[in-house]
Amino acid sequence: MAMSWKARRRWALFALVVALPLYIVVAVNVIDLFDRPPFLLELVIYVVLGFLWALPLKRLFRGVSQPDPDAPPEQ
């Protein structure tokens, strides 16, 4: 079942305001568990993790910035 535009918008806001900061904290703590890797390796790890968080949420964010397609037309 497809989510409504309003539900997708709310979940996208939740993902950006709550889930993304938690993901960042977890990613930094996981990297911190290991000895500090070389700068370039650490940079690559953070860039990869920076893209990975968005992949499962790609469908959620699609079309959220557009006007509500189910709303009645304004006159």
N, C-alpha and C positions, 0 to 999 in steps of 0.2 A: 504494500500500500504506500502510495506516495505521500510525502509530508506536504502540508499546506505551506504556502509562502510565509505566513505568519509564524508557523512553527519552525520552519527553517531559519527564519530571521532570529528568533529567540535562541535557538540552539547555536547558531553562528556567534551570537553575542556571548553566550556562555562559554563557548570554546575559546574565544579571544580573551575574555576577561578573567576566566577562572582556570581553564584547562591549560592554556598556553603558558602562563607563568609557572604552574606546577610542573609542566614538562621541562621548562628551562631549569628549574631548581633540581629536578631529578637528573637531567643530563649533566649539569655541572658537578653534582655530587658523584655521579658514576665516574666521570673523568677524573675527579679528585681522588678516587679510591686507588688509582694506579699512580706510580711515580710519574712525575711531570714528563710527558713525552716531548720530543723536539717540537719547536714552534710550528713548523710547516705541517707536521702530522696532526698536531692539536687543531690547527686551523682547518684542515681537511675534515677532521671528525666533527667539528662544530658546524661546518658548512653542510655536510651530509645530514646531520641531525636537524639542521634548520630547514631542510627540504622535506625530510621524512615526516615531520608532524603534519604537514599540509596534505600529503597524499591521501590518507583515508578520509579527510574532510573536504576534498575537492568538490564532490557533489553537493555537500551542504552549503558551501559558499557560492555556488553557481547561481546567478540571478538574484541574489539577495539585495543588491544595490539598485535593482530595477524597481519601477513602481509595481504595486500589487496587481497581478493580471486578473484577479477575481473581483476586484473592486468595481463598483458601478462607474461608468464614465462620468466625468465632471462636465457640467454645462455652463 
